[in-house]
């Protein structure tokens, strides 16, 4: 019997610090670790990491924004706000 393993894409969790969120942003921006290249998700992760205090994430988010349409940036920002509003991710104290 062959059991098919379902791979789930990593999502941010409340306990993730800025480094973990930054790594997720890198995964989605480059397709590392089997993640698809998804600039909207990458921007969202960099945004969340920056809110947690990552200066490096702020730089990557800015660079990534240059490659994205305004609509996609707005979608990424909305997704980050939804995660924050749902209490899934907090901001730096």
HELIX and SHEET records of a PDB file:
HELIX    1   1 UNK A   18  UNK A   30  1                                  13    
HELIX    2   2 UNK A   32  UNK A   34  5                                   3    
HELIX    3   3 UNK A   39  UNK A   51  1                                  13    
HELIX    4   4 UNK A   55  UNK A   65  1                                  11    
HELIX    5   5 UNK A   70  UNK A   85  1                                  16    
END                                                                             
